[in-house]
């Protein structure tokens, strides 16, 4: 990826619940959004992407609300072996390092301080088991995230373009109580072009992808801006 790129994704959320009569209840929401890359910095580890986000469709509805000036946001370039990069501001992983090696890492801690909880600030830690393979021309990442001994793990599969590092397809499956939740991202288009001017006018829609990255740990979107005050890095792989 580079400054000026625009990537557009379809994003679906599906809720599946078994009913007492043996049938299945399923509810699905579809959204479409674009990420405009305003800058790419590799001076830190992991690297940082500056971006704006805009929706054309949100939960089955065309976005028609009044547009407003959006703030510029940041997220990490995804490195599956670096626990910090799982806490990117988008809550999912649109860009990966193209030189990431094949391999496996187990019991990697991903820890975040959660503010605004009913009991004040608490700490949530997930354990990540990840495997990376490179079936040409892709980079495939499989990882499970488990927040505790008595909590079900979530499973994620990601497929990236090995040349440009852009996510092609990703799905996370999580079990919450009796519900199965599926979160799916599919690349619609990837366009290289001049960076949009700042400020950028776009639609702001809340409540997007925070649940996707690590199901049991909340408030991903504010982490990058707060990381100097709140982060706990328990392992560093790059």
N, C-alpha and C positions, 0 to 999 in steps of 0.2 A: 504494500500500500504506500501511497505518497500523498503529499499535500495536493488538494484539489480533487481527490477521488470522491465518487459518490457510490455507495452501495445501497441497494434496495432489497428488503426482505419481506416475505410473508411470515406472519407469526400467528400460530394457532394455540389456543388453550382448550384442552378438553377435560371434562369431568366425567368419570365413569363410576357408577354406583350400582352394586347388585341389590335388587329388591327382594323382599321376603317371598314373593310369588315366583321367584326364579328368573324373572326378566331383568333386563339391564336398562338403567337410566343413563342417558348420555347427553351432555350439554357441551356445545362448542362455540368458541368465539374466535373470529378471524380478524386480524389487523394487518395493515401494510404500512411500512415506514421506511424512511431513507436516512442514512448517516452521511453527512458531509464532513470530510476530513479537512480540518483547517491547519493542522500541523502534526508532524511526527518527530519526536525527540527520543534518541537512544542514549542520551547522556546519563540517564539513571537506569537502574536495574530493578524491575523490568522497565522497558521503554514505555513512554506515555504518548497517547494519541489525543489531540484536541479536536473536538467535533461539535456539531449541532445535530439535533434529531428532529425530524418532522414526520407527521402521520398524514397519509391520504385516506386511510380507513382505520377505524378504531372500534374493535368489538362489534363487527358486522355493520357498522354505520359509517357512511362517508363523512369525513370531517368537514363541517360547515360552520363551526363557531368562528367568532371574530379572531383574526390573527393578531399576535402580539410579538414584541421584540423578545427574542429568546436569549438567555445567557449562554455563554460558551462553557462546555463541559469537558471533562477529561476521563480517560479510561486507560487501562494497561494493555500493552501487547501481550498476548497470552503465551506463557511458557508453562507447559503442564507440570514441570518439575519444580517450579517456583511457587511456594504457597501464597505469596503476596499477589500474584497475578490472578488468582481466583476471586479477588475482591475488587475487580474493576468496576468503574462507575456505571457501566451499562447493565451489569447483572447477567450478561451472557458474553460470548467470546467471538466477535466477528473477525478478529485478525490474530494470526499466530506467527511466531518466528519461523521463517522458512528453513532455517538450519537446525531445527530441533531434531535431536537424534532419537532413534528407536530405543525403547527400553521400558522399564517398569519401576515405579516407586510405590511403596506401601506405607500405610499408617502416617501419612504426611499431615501434620496439624495445620488447620486453617482457623485462625482465631480472630475474633472481632469483639470490641466493646460495643454493646448495644445500648444506646441512650434512649430515654423516653419510655422505658418499660414501666409497667405498673409498680414495680418494686425499686425503681431507680435504675442506675446503670448496672448492667450485668454483663458477664462474659460468656460468649458462646463459642464452642470449639467443635469443629467437624474433623473427622479423620478421612483422608482421601487415599484411595488406592487407584493408581492410574497406569495405563499401558499405552504406549505410542508405537504405531507401526507406519510404514511408508510404502503402501502398495501404489506404485507409479500409475498415474501422475498425482496421487493424493497424499495427504497426511491424515491419518485416522487416530483419533484419541478416544479411548474408553476410560471412564472413571466412575467410581462409586463414592458417595459421600454419606457418612454415617455420623450423626450428631451425638449419639449416646447408645449405651448397651440396650436400652429398652425402646429405642426408636428405630423405625424401619429405615433402611438405606434408600437413597435415590440413585438411579443409574442414568448415565449420560453417554451418548455417542455423538461425536463430532467428526465431520469430514471437511477438510480444507483443500483448496487448490495449492499444490506444493510449490508452484512458481511464484504466485503473488501473495500467498498467505491468507486469502479471503475465505471465510466460511461458506461452504456450499450447502450443507445440510446439518442440522443438529436436532437431537431429541433428548429430552429429559423425562424420565418416568419416576414418579414418586407416589408413595402410599401414605395418605393422611387419614387416620382413623379408618373408616370403611371405604374411603374414596380413593380411586386411582386418579392422579392428575398427570396429564401429558402436556408437555410444552415443546412445540416444534417450530424450528426456523428453517426456511427454504430461501435460498438466494434467488431473487428475481433478475437483478441486473447489477453489473459492475462497470462503471464508466469512469475513465480517467479524463480529467479536465481541469480548468483553472479553478482555484479556490474561490468560494463565494465571498463576497464582501462582508465585513463585520460593522455594525450588528446585522444579524440575519433575521428576517421576518418569517415566522413559521407558526404552526399551531402547537400549543402546549396542551398535552393530555397527560394527566397524572396516572400513577399506578401501573407502570409498564412491566418491567422484567425482574423486579427485585427477587421474586420468589424462585426464579429459575436457577440462579447460580448455585446457591447452597440452601436447600429448602428450609432448614431450621434456623438460619441466622438472618436477621432482618436488617433493613436500612442500608443496603449496599450503596445506593447512589451518592450518599454524602461522605462515604469513607475516604475517597481520594483527597477531598478538600480538608479532611480532619486528620489525615494519617500521621502528621507529626505529633499530634496530641494523644492519639488513641491506639495506634497499631501495636501489636505484639508479634514479632517475627520469631518463630520457634525453630525454623529450619530454613536454610537458604541453599538453593540448588544450582544457581548460575554464578 
